[in-house]
Amino acid sequence: MSESIRQTVDDILGVCHPQKIILFAEKRTMSTGKLKSFSLCVVAPEGTDCRRLRTRLHLALSADVPVNLSVYTTDEWDDLTADQTSYAAWIDRKGQVIYGSQT
């Protein structure tokens, strides 16, 4: 895991206490392999205002590359991952848990 991703996880943990954080996409330059951007999914505790949290997280990020965030509550996550055609289910299948109960 790159330093930018580690720092972003630390930034997220400074704002909230998610159930888990999933890395599900990384873009790198072909010639050098340098990280250009990445995507994370944050599964927050039930009752969280995801829209507000997403804004707070973006403002707190110190990464030197663009970061895409998807934010779900635990109930939303459970409901959406049960539907194999949902974006959340795709993230669950393709992503790697980098923080949380499975790390």
N, C-alpha and C positions, 0 to 999 in steps of 0.2 A: 504494500500500500504506500502511495506517495506521501510526502510530507504535507502537501496541500490538502489531501484528503484527511490525514490525521488532524491537522490544524482545524479543518472544518468540523470534524466530529467534536473536538474540544470546544469550538465556538458554540455549537448546538447545545452541548451539555452545560455551557454557561448560561443558557437562556431557559432551558426546560429539561425535564427528566423523561425522555421517551422510553417506551417499552423496547423499541429497537430502531436501528438505523440500517438501511439496506443500500448498498452500492449497486446500481443496476446499469450504469453506462459510463464509459470513459472514452474520450476522443483524444488521440495522440497523433503527433506529426509522423508521417511515413518515414522521413529521413533520419530523425533523431530519436523518435519514440517519446519525445517530451509531451507531457500532459497538456492538452489544450482546453479541456472542459470535462465536467463529469456530472452525473445525476445521482441524487440520493432520495430515498423515501424515508420519511420520519413517521413512525407510528406512535402517536401521543396518547396519553391517558384519556379515558372517557370524560366527557364534559369540556374538553379543550375546544376553544374557538379556533379552528384550523386556519381560517382566513387571516385572522389577527396574528396567530403564531407564525405563519409563513412569512408575513411582513416583518415581524420582529426578528426572525431568523436571518432573513436576507440582509437586514440592517446590521446584524452582528457578525456576519461572515467576513473573514479577513483573507480569504483565498486570493491568490494572484491570477486565478483563471475563473471563467464563468462557471457558476454552479446552478443547476436546475434542481428545485426541490418540489417533491410531492409530499403532502402532509395529510394523514388520515388519523381519525381516532381509532381506538382498538375495536369498537363495535363496527365502525365503517369498514375497517380492514377485514374483520372476520366475515362480514356479510359479502363484501366484494370479492374476496379470495375464494369464497364458495362458488362463485360464478366463474367458471373457467374461461369465459370470453371477455372478462373485464381486464382493464389495464392493470389493476392491482394484482390480479391473479398472474398476469404476465410478469410483473415485477417480482412476485413471490417465486415464480419458477426460474427466472433468469438471473435474479439478483443474488448478491452475497451479503449475508448479515455480517456487518462489521462492528456492531455494538448491540448488546442486549442479551437476552436469555440464551441465545444459541452461540454466543461467542466465547 
